[in-house]
């Protein structure tokens, strides 16, 4: 089981990769580590934050896909109808874009620090993009 340390804004989280359910997505994500980016609030999906990845093509297809990630779940959208992205749900999410409802691969779940998810989401909404760093534990 691969554990990930996440530092987002002033908050720290621990997560596990969903290697059984999304092995290809997890492999691609592991190869990015350590990964530093900025997380911004979603536009259409509800209570979530995302990392836009533009037109990057990771060669992924759908595995363990959902449109309704639970709080603390990360999904990876491989691109197609909308740009490639990663999304973190901190509350109610119906994953969507201007094209309509989408589905992404649930590949990682926060296991420690969930009590700070809403604070991170609200901070990102009201104060703007937050730095985020993913590192292997």
Z-matrix of the N, CA and C atoms (Angstrom, degrees):
N
C 1 1.450
C 2 1.533 1 108.71
N 3 1.322 2 116.16 1 121.01
C 4 1.455 3 121.40 2 -179.89
C 5 1.518 4 109.59 3 -88.16
N 6 1.342 5 115.54 4 125.34
C 7 1.459 6 121.50 5 177.73
C 8 1.523 7 108.86 6 -103.84
N 9 1.326 8 114.40 7 143.60
C 10 1.457 9 121.60 8 -176.94
C 11 1.525 10 109.30 9 -124.74
N 12 1.329 11 115.97 10 134.96
C 13 1.469 12 121.68 11 171.51
C 14 1.517 13 107.05 12 -95.21
N 15 1.328 14 115.57 13 131.28
C 16 1.460 15 121.32 14 179.90
C 17 1.518 16 108.05 15 -122.34
N 18 1.323 17 116.67 16 126.80
C 19 1.456 18 122.17 17 172.69
C 20 1.518 19 106.08 18 -115.54
N 21 1.334 20 115.99 19 116.99
C 22 1.461 21 121.10 20 -176.96
C 23 1.521 22 108.51 21 -130.28
N 24 1.330 23 116.39 22 116.34
C 25 1.459 24 119.11 23 -172.56
C 26 1.519 25 107.23 24 57.29
N 27 1.342 26 118.25 25 -133.86
C 28 1.467 27 120.67 26 179.97
C 29 1.532 28 113.73 27 -88.77
N 30 1.323 29 117.73 28 7.74
C 31 1.467 30 121.74 29 -172.37
C 32 1.527 31 111.82 30 -106.76
N 33 1.347 32 115.06 31 148.88
C 34 1.454 33 121.68 32 176.86
C 35 1.522 34 109.36 33 -118.97
N 36 1.310 35 115.88 34 139.52
C 37 1.459 36 123.17 35 -179.51
C 38 1.521 37 109.04 36 -135.62
N 39 1.320 38 116.06 37 158.81
C 40 1.455 39 122.34 38 167.51
C 41 1.516 40 107.16 39 -122.09
N 42 1.314 41 115.63 40 146.09
C 43 1.456 42 120.98 41 -177.99
C 44 1.522 43 109.56 42 -142.38
N 45 1.323 44 115.49 43 164.05
C 46 1.461 45 121.54 44 173.34
C 47 1.517 46 108.47 45 -121.95
N 48 1.323 47 115.33 46 144.36
C 49 1.461 48 120.21 47 174.63
C 50 1.520 49 109.03 48 -78.75
N 51 1.298 50 117.09 49 141.53
C 52 1.468 51 124.34 50 179.35
C 53 1.526 52 108.14 51 -89.21
N 54 1.333 53 115.55 52 67.11
C 55 1.464 54 121.71 53 -171.20
C 56 1.523 55 113.99 54 -67.85
N 57 1.315 56 117.95 55 -29.80
C 58 1.472 57 120.58 56 178.22
C 59 1.530 58 110.93 57 -71.61
N 60 1.329 59 116.11 58 -42.22
C 61 1.463 60 120.63 59 -173.65
C 62 1.529 61 113.29 60 -86.00
N 63 1.341 62 117.64 61 -27.17
C 64 1.467 63 120.95 62 -176.62
C 65 1.532 64 110.01 63 -139.91
N 66 1.332 65 117.86 64 62.79
C 67 1.471 66 120.37 65 -173.56
C 68 1.528 67 114.38 66 -62.12
N 69 1.318 68 118.48 67 -40.54
C 70 1.468 69 120.25 68 -178.09
C 71 1.523 70 111.12 69 -69.74
N 72 1.323 71 116.50 70 -41.45
C 73 1.463 72 120.77 71 178.96
C 74 1.525 73 109.58 72 -63.74
N 75 1.333 74 117.27 73 -43.90
C 76 1.462 75 121.49 74 179.13
C 77 1.520 76 111.62 75 -62.49
N 78 1.324 77 117.34 76 -40.14
C 79 1.464 78 120.87 77 178.39
C 80 1.528 79 111.00 78 -62.15
N 81 1.314 80 116.78 79 -44.83
C 82 1.463 81 120.68 80 178.92
C 83 1.527 82 110.08 81 -63.28
N 84 1.331 83 117.06 82 -43.36
C 85 1.459 84 120.11 83 179.69
C 86 1.536 85 111.22 84 -64.16
N 87 1.328 86 117.64 85 -44.55
C 88 1.468 87 120.92 86 178.44
C 89 1.526 88 111.36 87 -56.78
N 90 1.332 89 116.41 88 -37.10
C 91 1.471 90 120.65 89 -179.74
C 92 1.528 91 112.72 90 -69.58
N 93 1.314 92 117.88 91 -16.58
C 94 1.462 93 121.79 92 177.71
C 95 1.533 94 112.11 93 -83.89
N 96 1.326 95 116.92 94 -18.78
C 97 1.468 96 121.53 95 -171.74
C 98 1.518 97 112.55 96 -71.19
N 99 1.338 98 119.35 97 146.38
C 100 1.460 99 124.53 98 -11.01
C 101 1.532 100 109.56 99 -68.70
N 102 1.317 101 116.19 100 144.80
C 103 1.459 102 121.21 101 -175.02
C 104 1.518 103 109.31 102 -125.44
N 105 1.342 104 116.11 103 121.67
C 106 1.459 105 121.66 104 179.45
C 107 1.516 106 109.25 105 -118.91
N 108 1.313 107 115.17 106 133.74
C 109 1.464 108 120.96 107 -178.03
C 110 1.522 109 107.46 108 -155.60
N 111 1.311 110 116.58 109 -167.87
C 112 1.471 111 122.65 110 172.46
C 113 1.512 112 107.51 111 -121.34
N 114 1.316 113 115.28 112 143.26
C 115 1.453 114 121.47 113 179.58
C 116 1.525 115 107.77 114 -109.44
N 117 1.328 116 116.60 115 136.34
C 118 1.462 117 121.11 116 179.83
C 119 1.523 118 109.13 117 -124.11
N 120 1.333 119 116.07 118 164.38
C 121 1.463 120 119.60 119 -179.20
C 122 1.531 121 109.71 120 -76.28
N 123 1.333 122 115.14 121 145.32
C 124 1.469 123 120.13 122 -179.56
C 125 1.531 124 110.68 123 -66.99
N 126 1.314 125 115.42 124 161.06
C 127 1.458 126 121.03 125 179.44
C 128 1.521 127 112.52 126 -99.85
N 129 1.322 128 117.09 127 -42.87
C 130 1.454 129 120.62 128 -172.01
C 131 1.524 130 114.15 129 -117.42
N 132 1.313 131 118.79 130 -13.65
C 133 1.462 132 121.65 131 -165.81
C 134 1.522 133 116.05 132 -91.39
N 135 1.322 134 119.62 133 -12.34
C 136 1.459 135 120.27 134 -179.51
C 137 1.511 136 111.59 135 111.52
N 138 1.336 137 116.20 136 -131.38
C 139 1.461 138 121.73 137 -175.17
C 140 1.528 139 110.19 138 -93.92
N 141 1.305 140 114.99 139 80.89
C 142 1.447 141 121.01 140 -178.46
C 143 1.513 142 111.35 141 -153.89
N 144 1.315 143 115.48 142 164.85
C 145 1.462 144 122.81 143 176.05
C 146 1.529 145 107.16 144 -127.16
N 147 1.316 146 115.88 145 150.49
C 148 1.461 147 117.99 146 -175.27
C 149 1.512 148 112.00 147 -138.79
N 150 1.322 149 113.82 148 161.44
C 151 1.451 150 123.49 149 174.10
C 152 1.527 151 106.25 150 -119.37
N 153 1.341 152 117.56 151 105.36
C 154 1.468 153 119.46 152 178.11
C 155 1.524 154 110.59 153 -71.40
N 156 1.314 155 115.96 154 135.32
C 157 1.467 156 121.92 155 -179.52
C 158 1.521 157 111.92 156 -117.79
N 159 1.326 158 116.17 157 11.29
C 160 1.464 159 121.26 158 174.60
C 161 1.508 160 113.35 159 60.03
N 162 1.306 161 115.06 160 -133.46
C 163 1.463 162 121.40 161 -175.95
C 164 1.525 163 112.81 162 -94.93
N 165 1.338 164 117.97 163 12.34
C 166 1.468 165 119.89 164 179.92
C 167 1.522 166 110.34 165 -57.28
N 168 1.309 167 115.38 166 131.65
C 169 1.462 168 121.63 167 179.40
C 170 1.524 169 108.21 168 -112.68
N 171 1.327 170 115.63 169 111.00
C 172 1.457 171 121.03 170 -179.82
C 173 1.528 172 112.26 171 -93.97
N 174 1.336 173 116.93 172 2.17
C 175 1.454 174 120.65 173 -179.54
C 176 1.522 175 113.11 174 72.51
N 177 1.318 176 117.33 175 22.47
C 178 1.464 177 121.96 176 -178.80
C 179 1.512 178 112.19 177 -87.48
N 180 1.316 179 114.84 178 149.16
C 181 1.458 180 121.74 179 167.70
C 182 1.526 181 106.17 180 -116.52
N 183 1.300 182 116.80 181 -174.82
C 184 1.461 183 119.95 182 -177.48
C 185 1.522 184 110.87 183 -82.69
N 186 1.330 185 115.12 184 133.55
C 187 1.463 186 123.25 185 171.97
C 188 1.531 187 106.45 186 -148.78
N 189 1.308 188 116.45 187 133.76
C 190 1.463 189 120.93 188 -179.45
C 191 1.528 190 110.90 189 55.51
N 192 1.317 191 116.87 190 37.78
C 193 1.460 192 121.89 191 -173.58
C 194 1.525 193 111.81 192 -78.09
N 195 1.344 194 114.17 193 144.98
C 196 1.459 195 121.54 194 176.93
C 197 1.517 196 109.85 195 -147.93
N 198 1.307 197 115.64 196 153.54
C 199 1.465 198 122.30 197 171.73
C 200 1.520 199 110.64 198 -100.85
N 201 1.339 200 116.54 199 -10.11
C 202 1.459 201 121.81 200 -173.46
C 203 1.531 202 111.46 201 -127.49
N 204 1.338 203 117.90 202 69.08
C 205 1.467 204 118.66 203 177.70
C 206 1.530 205 110.03 204 -66.27
N 207 1.310 206 115.85 205 143.76
C 208 1.462 207 121.94 206 177.00
C 209 1.529 208 109.21 207 -81.24
N 210 1.329 209 117.88 208 160.06
C 211 1.461 210 119.61 209 176.93
C 212 1.527 211 111.24 210 -54.20
N 213 1.331 212 115.01 211 131.32
C 214 1.459 213 120.94 212 -178.71
C 215 1.511 214 114.08 213 93.91
N 216 1.325 215 117.50 214 -5.05
C 217 1.464 216 120.56 215 178.71
C 218 1.529 217 110.26 216 -97.10
N 219 1.328 218 114.77 217 137.64
C 220 1.463 219 122.29 218 173.45
C 221 1.520 220 108.42 219 -100.89
N 222 1.320 221 116.28 220 138.25
C 223 1.459 222 121.05 221 171.42
C 224 1.530 223 108.73 222 -121.80
N 225 1.317 224 114.97 223 152.40
C 226 1.470 225 122.93 224 179.92
C 227 1.516 226 106.55 225 -121.10
N 228 1.331 227 116.27 226 115.64
C 229 1.462 228 120.92 227 177.33
C 230 1.528 229 107.65 228 -94.27
N 231 1.349 230 117.64 229 120.27
C 232 1.464 231 120.34 230 -173.70
C 233 1.524 232 115.24 231 -76.63
N 234 1.331 233 117.70 232 1.07
C 235 1.461 234 120.29 233 179.69
C 236 1.518 235 110.96 234 96.47
N 237 1.314 236 114.92 235 174.65
C 238 1.461 237 120.84 236 -178.75
C 239 1.517 238 110.05 237 132.27
N 240 1.322 239 117.17 238 -89.46
C 241 1.461 240 121.31 239 179.68
C 242 1.520 241 112.04 240 -77.99
N 243 1.299 242 117.13 241 -24.10
C 244 1.451 243 124.09 242 178.62
C 245 1.523 244 107.09 243 -138.53
N 246 1.319 245 117.20 244 177.59
C 247 1.460 246 118.94 245 -178.14
C 248 1.522 247 111.78 246 -71.87
N 249 1.318 248 115.30 247 158.69
C 250 1.460 249 122.26 248 176.39
C 251 1.524 250 107.75 249 -65.05
N 252 1.354 251 116.43 250 140.69
C 253 1.458 252 119.24 251 -178.51
C 254 1.519 253 111.55 252 -163.23
N 255 1.335 254 114.12 253 163.26
C 256 1.458 255 122.66 254 168.20
C 257 1.515 256 107.12 255 -116.62
N 258 1.323 257 117.28 256 142.83
C 259 1.458 258 122.06 257 -178.14
C 260 1.515 259 109.70 258 -133.64
N 261 1.334 260 115.55 259 138.16
C 262 1.457 261 123.22 260 174.18
C 263 1.513 262 108.25 261 -114.13
N 264 1.332 263 116.96 262 122.51
C 265 1.465 264 121.35 263 175.17
C 266 1.526 265 108.91 264 -83.69
N 267 1.336 266 116.68 265 132.46
C 268 1.465 267 119.97 266 172.41
C 269 1.522 268 111.16 267 -115.61
N 270 1.308 269 116.62 268 -5.70
C 271 1.461 270 124.17 269 177.68
C 272 1.519 271 107.65 270 -159.48
N 273 1.320 272 116.63 271 -147.80
C 274 1.460 273 121.15 272 -179.82
C 275 1.520 274 112.08 273 -68.62
N 276 1.332 275 116.43 274 124.71
C 277 1.467 276 122.20 275 -179.28
C 278 1.521 277 109.93 276 -131.87
N 279 1.317 278 115.33 277 135.08
C 280 1.463 279 123.95 278 165.43
C 281 1.516 280 104.10 279 -123.21
N 282 1.319 281 117.02 280 98.72
C 283 1.458 282 123.25 281 -171.49
C 284 1.525 283 110.29 282 -60.33
N 285 1.349 284 115.78 283 123.87
C 286 1.457 285 120.37 284 -175.27
C 287 1.525 286 110.39 285 -155.21
N 288 1.322 287 114.51 286 168.81
C 289 1.463 288 123.16 287 173.25
C 290 1.528 289 106.96 288 -139.38
N 291 1.315 290 116.39 289 -174.18
C 292 1.466 291 118.20 290 177.53
C 293 1.527 292 111.30 291 -65.25
N 294 1.335 293 117.26 292 -14.94
C 295 1.466 294 121.79 293 176.85
C 296 1.527 295 111.73 294 -82.80
N 297 1.348 296 117.27 295 -14.03
C 298 1.457 297 121.01 296 -177.72
C 299 1.518 298 111.53 297 119.52
N 300 1.318 299 115.47 298 -164.11
C 301 1.456 300 121.22 299 -176.08
C 302 1.523 301 111.28 300 -65.35
N 303 1.343 302 115.11 301 139.78
C 304 1.467 303 123.13 302 178.94
C 305 1.521 304 108.98 303 -126.25
N 306 1.317 305 116.89 304 172.70
C 307 1.460 306 122.69 305 172.77
C 308 1.523 307 107.55 306 -134.29
N 309 1.326 308 115.69 307 143.64
C 310 1.456 309 121.45 308 178.14
C 311 1.513 310 110.39 309 -131.41
N 312 1.319 311 116.16 310 161.00
C 313 1.459 312 122.43 311 -177.70
C 314 1.528 313 110.34 312 -78.70
N 315 1.329 314 116.86 313 117.10
C 316 1.464 315 120.30 314 174.11
C 317 1.523 316 106.77 315 -73.22
N 318 1.354 317 116.02 316 111.97
C 319 1.455 318 119.84 317 -172.82
C 320 1.528 319 113.78 318 -123.48
N 321 1.335 320 118.12 319 -12.00
C 322 1.458 321 119.78 320 -177.32
C 323 1.526 322 108.99 321 -151.87
N 324 1.346 323 115.44 322 143.86
C 325 1.465 324 121.34 323 -179.17
C 326 1.524 325 109.48 324 -132.48
N 327 1.322 326 116.35 325 130.45
C 328 1.463 327 121.67 326 176.22
C 329 1.518 328 108.93 327 -70.97
N 330 1.332 329 116.12 328 131.45
C 331 1.466 330 122.36 329 -179.19
C 332 1.527 331 112.45 330 -113.68
N 333 1.321 332 117.54 331 -20.20
C 334 1.470 333 121.48 332 177.94
C 335 1.523 334 108.63 333 -136.85
N 336 1.333 335 115.34 334 136.99
C 337 1.458 336 120.45 335 178.82
C 338 1.512 337 114.01 336 96.97
N 339 1.345 338 117.61 337 7.11
C 340 1.466 339 119.34 338 -177.97
C 341 1.522 340 113.02 339 -58.00
N 342 1.341 341 116.65 340 -24.29
C 343 1.464 342 119.40 341 179.69
C 344 1.532 343 111.90 342 -64.14
N 345 1.347 344 117.65 343 -13.83
C 346 1.466 345 121.43 344 179.57
C 347 1.528 346 113.74 345 -102.63
N 348 1.330 347 117.41 346 3.07
C 349 1.471 348 120.00 347 -178.25
C 350 1.524 349 112.49 348 -61.80
N 351 1.321 350 116.93 349 -48.19
C 352 1.474 351 119.93 350 -178.32
C 353 1.527 352 109.97 351 -63.64
N 354 1.335 353 117.19 352 -41.33
C 355 1.463 354 120.27 353 178.74
C 356 1.535 355 110.65 354 -60.92
N 357 1.339 356 117.12 355 -41.90
C 358 1.467 357 120.32 356 177.29
C 359 1.525 358 110.23 357 -63.06
N 360 1.322 359 116.69 358 -45.54
C 361 1.462 360 119.94 359 -179.93
C 362 1.521 361 112.49 360 -60.94
N 363 1.317 362 117.20 361 -46.21
C 364 1.475 363 120.46 362 -179.99
C 365 1.521 364 111.63 363 -67.00
N 366 1.314 365 116.55 364 -38.33
C 367 1.471 366 120.20 365 177.45
C 368 1.531 367 110.08 366 -61.96
N 369 1.329 368 116.38 367 -43.27
C 370 1.460 369 121.22 368 -180.00
C 371 1.529 370 110.76 369 -66.20
N 372 1.323 371 116.76 370 -39.02
C 373 1.465 372 120.98 371 178.76
C 374 1.527 373 111.36 372 -65.01
N 375 1.321 374 117.34 373 -47.45
C 376 1.460 375 121.26 374 -171.30
C 377 1.519 376 114.39 375 -92.53
N 378 1.346 377 117.85 376 -24.34
C 379 1.461 378 119.75 377 -177.38
C 380 1.527 379 112.88 378 -111.92
N 381 1.323 380 117.62 379 -9.46
C 382 1.457 381 120.47 380 177.05
C 383 1.526 382 113.55 381 98.76
N 384 1.319 383 114.65 382 -170.83
C 385 1.466 384 122.58 383 -174.10
C 386 1.521 385 111.71 384 -52.61
N 387 1.332 386 115.11 385 141.20
C 388 1.463 387 122.45 386 178.35
C 389 1.521 388 108.95 387 -120.08
N 390 1.311 389 116.19 388 142.49
C 391 1.463 390 119.91 389 173.48
C 392 1.522 391 108.86 390 -65.34
N 393 1.328 392 115.73 391 144.52
C 394 1.461 393 121.32 392 175.99
C 395 1.535 394 108.24 393 -140.01
N 396 1.318 395 114.65 394 137.02
C 397 1.454 396 121.32 395 -179.10
C 398 1.536 397 108.74 396 -131.14
N 399 1.312 398 115.67 397 128.38
C 400 1.465 399 122.30 398 176.49
C 401 1.523 400 107.65 399 -110.51
N 402 1.343 401 116.23 400 127.69
C 403 1.452 402 121.59 401 178.73
C 404 1.523 403 109.23 402 -136.86
N 405 1.309 404 115.70 403 147.41
C 406 1.455 405 120.07 404 176.01
C 407 1.527 406 109.60 405 -72.57
N 408 1.318 407 117.07 406 136.28
C 409 1.476 408 121.44 407 177.17
C 410 1.518 409 110.42 408 -86.36
